[in-house]
Amino acid sequence: MPKKEESREEPKKKKGFFSSTFFVILLFLITAAVVAINRYDREHRDEIHVTVDKNLVKETVKDEEVQNKISIFVYDPDTKTISEREITVPRQINLIEGDFINGIIRNSNYITEDMKFRSAYNLRIDNVNTTVVKLNAAFANLKKNPELFNGFSQAVTNTILKNFPNIQSVIIQIDGETNTQ
């Protein structure tokens, strides 16, 4: 009878041995998988794979077409009036002051090719939200004709004030000179 007890104990030991071995093997496989994934990520970290849904692209194109149309004011020296025009600009996410000013420059027949918009930035001056527009030195020639310069300045001011409701004042600078509108 003592032999039967020994044989009964052996299967219990084998079950315990297999379950602990299974647990160790499982941990080993998980560790190996983590190491393999880590190596793969290191080797391919500069690659990005993107899949684009064609339906999303169609919807985005429709939205971009709407965003491309902007409203600007342009001075007409023949009639001496400032008129509003709708123009299109290159596709982009955000429209900034420069997009509008460049539109005015392109649509004004009295502006020469050497006259360029440099920058625009927003400041708070005396508790007033102000946009400062910087133009290159070639605009000094336009300033010699007060009628054209005032018409251009008013067109820029009207455009900025209409399209950026948080702005209350516009300053136009040419080589450090200021003209407050």
N, CA and C of each residue as an Amber inpcrd file, in Angstrom:
protein
   543
   0.7870000  -1.1910000   0.0000000   0.0000000   0.0000000   0.0000000
   0.8410000   1.2720000   0.0000000   1.9970000   1.2630000   0.5740000
   2.7940000   2.4700000   0.5280000   3.1510000   2.8570000  -0.9060000
   3.2560000   1.8860000  -1.7930000   3.5890000   2.2230000  -3.1690000
   2.4610000   2.9800000  -3.8490000   1.2460000   2.6540000  -3.5310000
   0.1160000   3.3490000  -4.1380000   0.0920000   4.8160000  -3.7220000
   0.4460000   5.0860000  -2.5020000   0.4780000   6.4770000  -2.0430000
   1.5390000   7.2540000  -2.8010000   2.6590000   6.6370000  -3.0650000
   3.7270000   7.3080000  -3.7910000   3.2980000   7.5900000  -5.2210000
   2.6190000   6.6540000  -5.8280000   2.1840000   6.8660000  -7.1960000
   1.1250000   7.9490000  -7.2730000   0.3450000   8.1030000  -6.2430000
  -0.6570000   9.1570000  -6.2180000  -0.0010000  10.5270000  -6.0630000
   1.0830000  10.5940000  -5.3430000   1.7710000  11.8690000  -5.1400000
   2.4910000  12.3140000  -6.4050000   3.0000000  11.4030000  -7.1900000
   3.7450000  11.7580000  -8.3880000   2.8940000  12.5170000  -9.4090000
   1.6740000  12.0960000  -9.6840000   0.8820000  12.8640000 -10.6380000
   0.6190000  14.2890000 -10.1350000   0.4410000  14.4710000  -8.8500000
   0.2310000  15.8180000  -8.3220000   1.4560000  16.6800000  -8.5550000
   2.6210000  16.1090000  -8.3860000   3.8460000  16.8610000  -8.6170000
   3.9760000  17.2160000 -10.0920000   3.6180000  16.2950000 -10.9600000
   3.7110000  16.5590000 -12.3890000   2.7440000  17.6700000 -12.7940000
   1.5480000  17.6710000 -12.2580000   0.5980000  18.7330000 -12.5780000
   1.1410000  20.0750000 -12.1180000   1.6900000  20.1460000 -10.9350000
   2.2770000  21.3750000 -10.4280000   3.4730000  21.7850000 -11.2700000
   4.2530000  20.8060000 -11.6730000   5.4180000  21.0820000 -12.4960000
   5.0010000  21.6400000 -13.8610000   3.9720000  21.0420000 -14.4900000
   3.5160000  21.5050000 -15.7960000   2.8770000  22.8850000 -15.7140000
   2.1140000  23.1300000 -14.6730000   1.4770000  24.4450000 -14.5680000
   2.5170000  25.5260000 -14.3060000   3.5130000  25.2730000 -13.5060000
   4.5510000  26.2840000 -13.2730000   5.4300000  26.4280000 -14.5030000
   5.7020000  25.3330000 -15.1970000   6.4790000  25.3990000 -16.4320000
   5.6880000  26.1530000 -17.5030000   4.4130000  25.8760000 -17.5820000
   3.5640000  26.5900000 -18.5430000   3.5900000  28.0990000 -18.2680000
   3.5110000  28.4660000 -17.0110000   3.5520000  29.8810000 -16.6280000
   4.8930000  30.5110000 -17.0250000   5.9940000  29.8210000 -16.8100000
   7.3290000  30.3180000 -17.1750000   7.4380000  30.4350000 -18.6930000
   6.9440000  29.4280000 -19.4090000   6.9860000  29.4690000 -20.8740000
   6.1430000  30.6280000 -21.3960000   4.9790000  30.8510000 -20.8000000
   4.1220000  31.9640000 -21.1990000   4.8220000  33.2970000 -20.9630000
   5.4460000  33.4570000 -19.8120000   6.1970000  34.6940000 -19.5320000
   7.3500000  34.8690000 -20.5190000   8.0330000  33.7690000 -20.8480000
   9.1250000  33.8300000 -21.8060000   8.6170000  34.2690000 -23.1830000
   7.5000000  33.7300000 -23.6290000   6.9390000  34.1020000 -24.9340000
   6.4990000  35.5690000 -24.9520000   5.8930000  36.0230000 -23.8840000
   5.4790000  37.4360000 -23.8110000   6.6970000  38.3380000 -23.8470000
   7.7570000  37.9800000 -23.1090000   8.9970000  38.7610000 -23.1110000
   9.6090000  38.7910000 -24.5070000   9.6450000  37.6560000 -25.1690000
  10.1970000  37.5860000 -26.5250000   9.3900000  38.4560000 -27.4780000
   8.0740000  38.4580000 -27.3400000   7.2300000  39.2810000 -28.2090000
   7.4920000  40.7690000 -27.9630000   7.6330000  41.1580000 -26.7030000
   7.9050000  42.5640000 -26.3810000   9.2570000  42.9830000 -26.9400000
  10.2700000  42.1400000 -26.8090000  11.6000000  42.4440000 -27.3530000
  11.5290000  42.5720000 -28.8700000  10.8170000  41.6790000 -29.5260000
  10.7000000  41.7250000 -30.9880000   9.9850000  42.9890000 -31.4470000
   8.9220000  43.3600000 -30.7730000   8.1880000  44.5830000 -31.1350000
   9.0600000  45.8120000 -30.9070000   9.8010000  45.8190000 -29.8150000
  10.6900000  46.9440000 -29.5210000  11.7510000  47.0950000 -30.6100000
  12.3640000  45.9990000 -31.0260000  13.3710000  46.0510000 -32.1010000
  12.7390000  46.5270000 -33.4140000  11.5650000  46.0280000 -33.7150000
  10.8870000  46.4370000 -34.9440000  10.6000000  47.9530000 -34.9070000
  10.1130000  48.4400000 -33.7690000   9.8210000  49.8760000 -33.6350000
  11.0770000  50.7130000 -33.8010000  12.1960000  50.2590000 -33.2350000
  13.4510000  51.0110000 -33.3760000  13.9190000  51.0590000 -34.8210000
  13.7780000  49.9640000 -35.5290000  14.2240000  49.9090000 -36.9200000
  13.3160000  50.7060000 -37.8540000  12.0530000  50.8680000 -37.5090000
  11.0920000  51.5150000 -38.3890000  10.5250000  52.7980000 -37.7980000
  11.2260000  53.4480000 -36.9060000  10.6710000  54.6260000 -36.2420000
  10.5660000  55.8350000 -37.1660000  11.3070000  55.8490000 -38.2680000
  11.2350000  56.9810000 -39.1920000  10.1470000  56.8040000 -40.2450000
   9.4940000  55.6740000 -40.2860000   8.4640000  55.4090000 -41.2720000
   7.0800000  55.6480000 -40.6860000   6.2320000  56.2960000 -41.4650000
   4.8440000  56.4940000 -41.0610000   3.9750000  55.9950000 -42.2040000
   3.0740000  55.1010000 -41.8980000   2.1640000  54.5660000 -42.9070000
   0.7910000  55.1760000 -42.6760000   0.2790000  55.8540000 -43.7030000
  -1.0050000  56.5270000 -43.5910000  -1.9440000  55.9890000 -44.6560000
  -3.1510000  55.7010000 -44.2600000  -4.1810000  55.2930000 -45.1940000
  -5.2740000  56.3560000 -45.1610000  -5.6200000  56.8830000 -46.3310000
  -6.5980000  57.9620000 -46.4150000  -7.9050000  57.4200000 -46.9610000
  -8.9740000  57.7440000 -46.2710000 -10.3080000  57.3590000 -46.7210000
 -10.7090000  58.3120000 -47.8520000 -11.0010000  57.7830000 -49.0420000
 -11.3300000  58.6170000 -50.1970000 -12.5590000  59.4820000 -49.9630000
 -13.4990000  59.0180000 -49.1850000 -14.6950000  59.8120000 -48.8860000
 -14.3520000  61.0470000 -48.0720000 -13.3930000  60.9350000 -47.1640000
 -12.9720000  62.0960000 -46.3760000 -12.2810000  63.1310000 -47.2510000
 -11.5060000  62.6860000 -48.2140000 -10.8110000  63.6110000 -49.1060000
 -11.8230000  64.4230000 -49.9130000 -12.8780000  63.8070000 -50.3880000
 -13.8980000  64.5220000 -51.1600000 -14.5700000  65.5920000 -50.3140000
 -14.8860000  65.2660000 -49.0610000 -15.5180000  66.2460000 -48.1800000
 -14.5760000  67.3960000 -47.8830000 -13.2940000  67.1160000 -47.6880000
 -12.3140000  68.1520000 -47.3930000 -12.1740000  69.1010000 -48.5780000
 -12.1500000  68.5810000 -49.7830000 -12.0260000  69.4240000 -50.9680000
 -13.2080000  70.3850000 -51.0430000 -14.4130000  69.9290000 -50.7510000
 -15.5800000  70.8050000 -50.7770000 -15.4340000  71.9180000 -49.7440000
 -14.9720000  71.5830000 -48.5470000 -14.7830000  72.5910000 -47.4980000
 -13.7060000  73.5850000 -47.8880000 -12.6200000  73.1270000 -48.5130000
 -11.5290000  74.0180000 -48.8950000 -11.9780000  75.0050000 -49.9670000
 -12.8340000  74.5770000 -50.8710000 -13.3120000  75.4950000 -51.8950000
 -14.0530000  76.6650000 -51.2690000 -14.8060000  76.4340000 -50.2270000
 -15.5190000  77.4990000 -49.5330000 -14.5330000  78.4260000 -48.8410000
 -13.5020000  77.8970000 -48.2330000 -12.5250000  78.6880000 -47.5050000
 -11.6480000  79.5320000 -48.4230000 -11.5650000  79.1770000 -49.6830000
 -10.6910000  79.8900000 -50.5940000 -11.2280000  81.2550000 -51.0030000
 -12.5070000  81.4880000 -50.8410000 -13.0860000  82.7600000 -51.2460000
 -13.0430000  83.7280000 -50.0740000 -12.4250000  84.8900000 -50.3240000
 -12.3540000  85.9130000 -49.2810000 -12.8520000  87.2340000 -49.8400000
 -13.2430000  88.1020000 -48.9450000 -13.7580000  89.4120000 -49.3230000
 -12.7070000  90.4750000 -49.0100000 -12.3860000  91.2880000 -50.0080000
 -11.4280000  92.3750000 -49.8180000 -12.0250000  93.6680000 -50.3630000
 -11.4090000  94.7890000 -50.0040000 -11.7640000  96.0820000 -50.5670000
 -10.6110000  96.5500000 -51.4400000 -10.9330000  97.1530000 -52.5840000
  -9.9170000  97.6320000 -53.5120000 -10.2710000  99.0570000 -53.9270000
  -9.2580000  99.9260000 -53.9240000  -9.4560000 101.3150000 -54.3480000
  -9.3330000 101.3920000 -55.8610000 -10.3040000 102.0500000 -56.4980000
 -10.2880000 102.2650000 -57.9450000  -9.9980000 103.7440000 -58.1890000
  -8.7970000 104.0840000 -58.6940000  -8.4460000 105.4950000 -58.8870000
  -9.2760000 106.1890000 -59.9770000  -9.8300000 105.4190000 -60.9120000
 -10.6340000 106.0160000 -61.9790000 -11.9350000 106.5870000 -61.4230000
 -12.6080000 105.8130000 -60.5770000 -13.8840000 106.2680000 -60.0150000
 -13.7150000 106.8920000 -58.6270000 -12.4840000 106.7600000 -58.0870000
 -12.1590000 107.2750000 -56.7460000 -13.0740000 106.6730000 -55.6790000
 -13.3390000 105.3700000 -55.8310000 -14.1840000 104.6620000 -54.8650000
 -13.4760000 103.4050000 -54.3860000 -13.9050000 102.9660000 -53.2350000
 -13.4100000 101.7020000 -52.6920000 -14.5550000 100.7000000 -52.8140000
 -14.2830000  99.6290000 -53.5490000 -15.3370000  98.6360000 -53.7570000
 -14.9200000  97.2930000 -53.1720000 -15.9350000  96.5420000 -52.7930000
 -15.6820000  95.2270000 -52.2140000 -15.6480000  94.1920000 -53.3320000
 -14.6820000  93.2600000 -53.2370000 -14.5520000  92.1830000 -54.2070000
 -14.3830000  90.8660000 -53.4740000 -14.8150000  89.8160000 -54.1290000
 -14.5840000  88.4790000 -53.6090000 -13.5090000  87.8410000 -54.4730000
 -12.4370000  87.3750000 -53.8370000 -11.3370000  86.7470000 -54.5740000
 -11.0720000  85.3730000 -53.9810000 -10.2720000  84.5990000 -54.6820000
  -9.8600000  83.2950000 -54.1560000  -8.3740000  83.3440000 -53.8510000
  -7.9970000  82.6310000 -52.8110000  -6.5920000  82.5400000 -52.4100000
  -6.2010000  81.0650000 -52.3860000  -4.9140000  80.7780000 -52.4050000
  -4.4850000  79.3680000 -52.3680000  -5.0440000  78.6550000 -51.1460000
  -5.2900000  77.3700000 -51.3050000  -5.8950000  76.5640000 -50.2340000
  -4.9860000  76.5230000 -49.0170000  -5.5780000  76.7350000 -47.8680000
  -4.8640000  76.6400000 -46.6030000  -5.8660000  76.5250000 -45.4750000
  -5.3730000  76.1880000 -44.3080000  -6.2670000  75.9710000 -43.1640000
  -6.7120000  77.2970000 -42.5680000  -5.7750000  78.1770000 -42.2770000
  -6.0940000  79.4540000 -41.6390000  -5.7550000  80.6060000 -42.5730000
  -6.6460000  81.5530000 -42.6670000  -6.3760000  82.7640000 -43.4260000
  -5.8540000  83.8090000 -42.4530000  -4.7790000  84.4850000 -42.8560000
  -4.1870000  85.5130000 -42.0100000  -4.2480000  86.8510000 -42.7390000
  -3.9050000  87.9110000 -42.0160000  -3.9850000  89.2610000 -42.5690000
  -3.2330000  89.3800000 -43.8940000  -2.0780000  88.7270000 -43.9880000
  -1.2640000  88.8020000 -45.1990000  -1.9680000  88.2880000 -46.4360000
  -2.8130000  87.2820000 -46.2850000  -3.5580000  86.7550000 -47.4300000
  -4.4790000  87.8350000 -48.0060000  -5.1050000  88.5910000 -47.1280000
  -6.0180000  89.6460000 -47.5630000  -5.2410000  90.8120000 -48.1870000
  -4.1400000  91.2070000 -47.5520000  -3.3540000  92.3370000 -48.0650000
  -2.7250000  91.9840000 -49.4040000  -2.2000000  90.7860000 -49.5370000
  -1.6530000  90.3680000 -50.8330000  -2.7480000  90.3340000 -51.8950000
  -3.9500000  89.9770000 -51.5200000  -5.0790000  90.0250000 -52.4610000
  -5.3640000  91.4380000 -52.9180000  -5.2970000  92.3940000 -52.0090000
  -5.4970000  93.8060000 -52.3680000  -4.4020000  94.2570000 -53.3230000
  -3.1640000  93.9010000 -53.0150000  -2.0290000  94.2980000 -53.8660000
  -2.1750000  93.7130000 -55.2640000  -2.5350000  92.4340000 -55.3590000
  -2.6930000  91.7990000 -56.6830000  -3.8410000  92.4000000 -57.4840000
  -4.8660000  92.8890000 -56.8140000  -6.0490000  93.4010000 -57.5090000
  -6.0620000  94.9160000 -57.6560000  -4.9690000  95.5750000 -57.3240000
  -4.8730000  97.0280000 -57.4850000  -3.9430000  97.3170000 -58.6620000
  -4.4920000  97.9320000 -59.7080000  -3.7140000  98.1450000 -60.9300000
  -2.6450000  99.2300000 -60.7910000  -2.6570000 100.0270000 -59.7630000
  -1.6720000 101.0780000 -59.5580000  -0.4870000 100.6080000 -58.6990000
  -0.5090000  99.3890000 -58.2360000   0.5900000  98.8220000 -57.4430000
   1.5820000  98.1810000 -58.4040000   2.8610000  98.5210000 -58.2550000
   3.8990000  97.9760000 -59.1360000   4.4490000  96.6770000 -58.5570000
   5.1930000  95.9330000 -59.3790000   5.7180000  94.6320000 -58.9630000
   6.7130000  94.7310000 -57.8190000   7.4010000  95.8680000 -57.7010000
   8.3910000  95.9910000 -56.6320000   7.7670000  96.3340000 -55.2790000
   6.4880000  96.6300000 -55.2500000   5.7950000  96.9270000 -53.9920000
   5.3530000  95.6050000 -53.3700000   5.8750000  95.3250000 -52.1680000
   5.6280000  94.0320000 -51.5270000   5.1330000  94.2190000 -50.0940000
   4.2510000  93.3230000 -49.7060000   3.8040000  93.2200000 -48.3230000
   4.8790000  92.4620000 -47.5580000   5.2750000  92.9790000 -46.3940000
   6.3120000  92.3250000 -45.5900000   5.7170000  91.4860000 -44.4560000
   4.8950000  92.0910000 -43.6140000   4.3420000  91.3430000 -42.4890000
   3.1730000  92.0930000 -41.8710000   2.4530000  91.3860000 -41.0380000
   1.3700000  91.9890000 -40.2540000   1.3570000  91.2870000 -38.9100000
   1.1760000  92.0660000 -37.8800000   1.0810000  91.4740000 -36.5550000
   0.1060000  92.2730000 -35.7200000  -0.4280000  91.6110000 -34.7160000
  -1.4500000  92.2280000 -33.8710000  -0.8420000  92.6270000 -32.5360000
  -1.1620000  93.8500000 -32.1070000  -0.7080000  94.3850000 -30.8290000
  -1.8970000  94.9690000 -30.0870000  -1.7150000  95.1440000 -28.8080000
  -2.7210000  95.8510000 -28.0070000  -2.0780000  97.1790000 -27.6280000
  -2.5310000  98.2630000 -28.2640000  -1.9820000  99.5990000 -28.0400000
  -3.0630000 100.4520000 -27.3860000  -2.7910000 100.9670000 -26.1880000
  -3.7510000 101.7760000 -25.4270000  -5.1100000 101.0750000 -25.3190000
  -5.0700000  99.7880000 -24.9750000  -6.2740000  98.9650000 -24.8140000
  -7.0970000  98.8360000 -26.0960000  -6.4570000  98.9900000 -27.2380000
  -7.1200000  98.8440000 -28.5390000  -6.3910000  97.7470000 -29.3120000
  -7.1180000  96.7510000 -29.7910000  -6.5200000  95.7020000 -30.6290000
  -6.1640000  96.3070000 -31.9750000  -4.8760000  96.2900000 -32.2810000
  -4.3650000  96.9680000 -33.4670000  -3.5720000  95.9950000 -34.3290000
  -3.7800000  96.0750000 -35.6430000  -2.9590000  95.3280000 -36.5930000
  -1.9610000  96.2910000 -37.2070000  -0.6810000  95.9340000 -37.1420000
   0.3780000  96.7270000 -37.7660000   0.7450000  96.0230000 -39.0630000
   0.6390000  96.7650000 -40.1760000   0.9380000  96.2270000 -41.5060000
   2.2460000  96.8470000 -41.9580000   3.2260000  95.9980000 -42.2830000
   4.5260000  96.4870000 -42.7390000   4.6380000  96.2670000 -44.2460000
   5.0030000  97.3380000 -44.9440000   5.1810000  97.3130000 -46.3950000
   6.6150000  97.6890000 -46.7170000   7.1240000  97.2600000 -47.8730000
   8.5140000  97.5670000 -48.2120000   8.6760000  99.0210000 -48.6520000
   9.9180000  99.4360000 -48.8750000  10.2460000 100.8280000 -49.1740000
   9.6470000 101.3170000 -50.4930000   9.3410000 100.4070000 -51.3980000
   8.7730000 100.8110000 -52.6870000   7.4270000 101.5060000 -52.5070000
   6.7330000 101.2680000 -51.4180000   5.4560000 101.9360000 -51.1670000
   5.6380000 103.4230000 -50.8720000   6.8750000 103.8520000 -50.6010000
   7.1280000 105.2820000 -50.3960000   6.8140000 106.0550000 -51.6790000
   7.0170000 105.4260000 -52.8340000   6.6610000 106.0680000 -54.1050000
   5.1500000 106.2460000 -54.2140000   4.3880000 105.3000000 -53.7200000
   2.9340000 105.4160000 -53.7340000   2.4870000 106.5310000 -52.7920000
   3.2350000 106.7200000 -51.7230000   2.8790000 107.7390000 -50.7360000
   3.0350000 109.1510000 -51.3110000   3.8270000 109.2810000 -52.3700000
   3.9950000 110.5920000 -53.0290000   2.6920000 111.0510000 -53.6670000
   1.8100000 110.1060000 -53.9880000   0.4950000 110.4430000 -54.5160000
  -0.5150000 110.1890000 -53.3910000  -0.8670000 111.2420000 -52.6220000
  -1.7240000 111.0480000 -51.4430000  -3.0700000 110.3940000 -51.7670000
  -3.6300000 110.6980000 -52.9280000  -4.9260000 110.1120000 -53.2780000
  -4.8330000 108.5980000 -53.4030000  -3.8120000 108.1010000 -54.1140000
  -3.6410000 106.6620000 -54.2720000  -3.2790000 106.0000000 -52.9450000
  -2.3680000 106.6140000 -52.2030000  -1.9530000 106.0080000 -50.9410000
  -3.1000000 105.9660000 -49.9370000  -3.8630000 107.0430000 -49.8590000
  -5.0050000 107.0600000 -48.9370000  -6.0640000 106.0370000 -49.3610000
  -6.2980000 105.9090000 -50.6530000  -7.2500000 104.9080000 -51.1500000
  -6.7860000 103.4960000 -50.8210000  -5.4860000 103.2340000 -51.0560000
  -4.9240000 101.9210000 -50.7280000  -5.0080000 101.6670000 -49.2200000
  -4.6280000 102.6590000 -48.4230000  -4.6650000 102.5170000 -46.9580000
  -6.0790000 102.2480000 -46.4610000  -7.0430000 102.9520000 -47.0290000
  -8.4280000 102.7600000 -46.6160000  -8.9290000 101.3720000 -47.0190000
  -8.5090000 100.9030000 -48.1930000  -8.8930000  99.5570000 -48.6420000
  -8.3210000  98.5060000 -47.6910000  -7.0580000  98.6660000 -47.2860000
  -6.4330000  97.7300000 -46.3500000  -7.1610000  97.7730000 -45.0070000
  -7.4100000  98.9780000 -44.5160000  -8.0870000  99.1380000 -43.2280000
  -9.4830000  98.5190000 -43.2500000 -10.2660000  98.8210000 -44.2820000
 -11.6180000  98.2610000 -44.3850000 -11.5960000  96.7360000 -44.4430000
 -10.6330000  96.1910000 -45.1890000 -10.5290000  94.7380000 -45.3340000
 -10.1940000  94.0800000 -43.9970000  -9.2230000  94.6240000 -43.2930000
  -8.8190000  94.0400000 -42.0030000  -9.9600000  94.1540000 -40.9910000
 -10.5740000  95.3310000 -40.9160000 -11.6430000  95.5300000 -39.9350000
 -12.8540000  94.6390000 -40.2220000 -13.1510000  94.4010000 -41.5030000
 -14.3060000  93.5640000 -41.8390000 -14.0370000  92.0900000 -41.5510000
 -12.8450000  91.6150000 -41.8930000 -12.5490000  90.1900000 -41.8040000
 -12.0070000  89.7450000 -40.4550000 -11.5970000  90.6780000 -39.6220000
 -11.0700000  90.3630000 -38.2910000 -11.8050000  91.2350000 -37.2760000
 -12.9610000  90.7840000 -36.8050000 -13.8170000  91.6110000 -35.9480000
 -13.1840000  91.9990000 -34.6100000 -12.1690000  91.2810000 -34.1680000
 -11.5300000  91.6410000 -32.9060000 -10.5300000  92.7950000 -33.0590000
 -10.2280000  93.1950000 -34.2890000  -9.3020000  94.3050000 -34.5510000
 -10.0920000  95.6100000 -34.6180000  -9.5660000  96.6430000 -33.9490000
 -10.2530000  97.9330000 -33.9100000  -9.4750000  99.0440000 -34.6020000
  -8.1870000  98.8160000 -34.8950000  -7.3600000  99.8490000 -35.5070000
  -6.3110000  99.1960000 -36.3970000  -5.8860000  99.9270000 -37.4400000
  -4.8580000  99.4330000 -38.3550000  -3.7960000 100.5170000 -38.5080000
  -2.5390000 100.1210000 -38.3790000  -1.4070000 101.0270000 -38.6040000
  -0.6240000 100.4760000 -39.7840000  -0.3370000 101.3370000 -40.7510000
   0.4370000 100.9310000 -41.9210000   1.8100000 101.5790000 -41.8030000
   2.8640000 100.7610000 -41.8640000   4.2330000 101.2520000 -41.7420000
   5.0030000 101.0130000 -43.0280000   5.7280000 102.0550000 -43.4430000
   6.6290000 101.9490000 -44.5910000   7.9880000 102.4260000 -44.0940000
   8.9210000 101.5370000 -44.0370000  10.2810000 101.8690000 -43.5830000
  10.2870000 102.6960000 -42.2930000   9.4920000 102.3060000 -41.3230000
   9.4800000 102.9760000 -40.0270000   8.5110000 104.1270000 -39.9360000
   7.9560000 104.6200000 -41.0440000   6.9560000 105.6760000 -40.9900000
   5.6490000 105.0370000 -40.5300000   4.7750000 105.8060000 -39.9030000
   3.4760000 105.2660000 -39.4970000   2.3640000 106.1200000 -40.0530000
   1.2840000 105.4650000 -40.3540000   0.0650000 106.1340000 -40.8040000
  -1.0890000 105.4230000 -40.1500000  -1.7110000 106.0450000 -39.1670000
  -2.7960000 105.4090000 -38.4300000  -4.1030000 105.6640000 -39.1340000
  -4.8570000 104.5960000 -39.3040000  -6.1640000 104.6990000 -39.9610000
  -7.2510000 104.4910000 -38.9500000
